[in-house]
Amino acid sequence: MEKFGYLVCDSCSPGEFLYIHPSLFLNIIDCVQNVVLRKDISDKRIVYFKILNNSEIVQYIHNDAQEECFGFCQLHRTDPNDKFKVFSPNKHLFVNLLDCVLEARDITSDEGDCPRFQLQFGYFKLLTNDELVKLFHIL
C-alpha cells in the first residue's frame, strides 16, 4: 500500500495546512520527486508525512510525545489496482494522535462518488527532517 504523501502549509499557521496532495506514493523518493517537479508549489512550505499502520497508531496513542504532529485523511479507491485517492475534510494538525482520532470519528463523507463503506481513514505523522533523510537511506 502507498504510505507517503505531502502537505502544503502556510508558514504562519503551524497547526493547519492548505493542501494535501490527492494521491499517495509507494516510497518517499517518488513523493519528493513529485514536489520537485511541481513548479507551482516551489515557494510554499512542504511537509512530508507517512501513513501509520495499526501498530504505530497504538504506539503513538500510548506515547504522548509532544514533538510529534499528526493528521488524518480519507482514503478511497474504486479499483484495487489503482492508487488510493486522498481527501482531507479537515485541514488541522494535532499534537497528539488521540485527539486526531476523536476528531476523525465526527467526520461525515463529502466524497459523493464514493460510498461510505469504501472509505478508509488514514492517520499520518509528519516527518521531521531527520526522519526524512533516514528514509532516503533505507531505500
C-alpha positions in Angstrom: 0.0 0.0 0.0 1.1 3.5 -0.7 2.1 5.3 2.5 3.8 8.6 1.8 2.4 12.0 0.9 2.9 15.7 1.4 1.1 18.8 2.6 1.4 22.4 1.5 1.5 24.5 4.6 1.2 28.2 5.5 4.3 29.2 7.4 2.1 31.5 9.6 -0.3 28.8 10.7 1.7 25.8 12.2 -1.5 23.9 13.2 -3.1 23.9 9.8 -2.3 23.0 6.2 -3.6 24.5 2.9 -3.5 21.5 0.6 -2.9 17.7 0.7 -1.7 16.0 -2.5 -4.6 13.9 -3.8 -2.6 10.6 -4.1 -0.1 8.7 -2.0 3.3 7.3 -3.1 4.9 3.9 -2.5 8.2 5.4 -1.4 9.5 8.7 -0.1 11.7 9.3 -3.1 8.8 9.3 -5.6 7.0 11.7 -3.2 9.9 14.2 -3.0 10.4 14.0 -6.8 6.8 14.9 -7.4 7.3 18.0 -5.2 10.5 19.0 -7.0 8.8 18.6 -10.4 5.8 20.8 -9.5 6.8 24.4 -10.1 3.6 25.9 -8.7 4.4 25.0 -5.1 8.1 25.7 -5.1 7.7 28.8 -3.0 5.5 27.1 -0.4 6.4 25.2 2.8 6.2 21.5 2.1 5.8 18.9 4.8 6.1 15.2 4.2 4.1 12.6 6.0 3.8 8.8 6.5 0.5 6.9 6.8 0.7 5.0 10.1 -0.1 1.3 10.3 -2.3 -0.1 13.1 0.6 -0.9 15.5 2.1 2.5 15.0 -1.3 4.1 15.8 -1.5 2.3 19.1 2.2 3.1 19.8 1.7 6.8 19.3 -1.6 6.9 21.2 0.2 5.4 24.3 3.3 7.6 23.7 2.4 11.2 24.4 5.4 12.7 22.8 4.8 16.5 22.3 7.2 17.0 19.5 5.1 14.9 17.1 2.4 16.2 14.8 -0.5 14.2 13.3 -3.4 14.5 11.0 -5.9 12.3 9.2 -7.3 11.9 5.7 -9.9 9.8 4.0 -8.5 7.2 1.5 -10.6 5.6 -1.2 -10.2 3.7 -4.4 -12.8 2.1 -6.7 -10.4 -0.5 -8.1 -7.9 -2.5 -6.0 -5.2 -1.9 -8.7 -5.5 1.9 -8.5 -3.6 4.1 -6.1 -5.5 5.4 -3.1 -7.1 8.8 -3.6 -6.6 11.2 -0.7 -9.2 13.6 0.6 -8.9 15.7 3.7 -12.2 17.1 5.1 -10.2 18.7 8.0 -7.1 20.8 7.4 -6.0 20.8 11.1 -2.9 19.2 12.6 -2.8 17.7 16.1 -0.1 17.4 18.7 -1.3 14.0 19.8 -2.9 11.2 17.9 -5.8 10.5 20.2 -7.2 14.0 19.6 -6.8 13.3 15.9 -8.7 10.0 16.1 -11.5 11.6 18.1 -11.9 14.4 15.5 -12.0 11.9 12.7 -14.8 10.0 14.3 -17.1 13.0 13.9 -16.4 13.5 10.1 -19.0 12.7 7.5 -18.0 11.9 4.0 -18.0 14.7 1.5 -17.0 12.4 -1.3 -20.3 12.0 -3.2 -19.0 9.5 -5.8 -17.6 7.1 -3.1 -19.9 5.1 -0.8 -19.0 5.4 2.9 -18.1 1.7 3.2 -15.3 2.2 0.6 -13.7 5.0 2.6 -10.8 4.3 5.0 -9.3 6.7 7.4 -5.5 7.2 7.1 -3.8 8.6 10.2 -0.5 10.2 9.4 2.5 11.6 11.2 4.5 14.5 9.8 8.1 13.5 9.2 10.9 15.5 10.7 13.9 16.4 8.6 16.0 13.7 10.3 13.3 11.1 9.7 13.1 12.1 6.0 16.8 11.8 5.5 16.8 8.4 7.3 14.1 7.2 4.9 16.2 8.3 1.9 19.0 5.9 3.0 16.7 3.0 3.8 15.6 2.6 0.2 
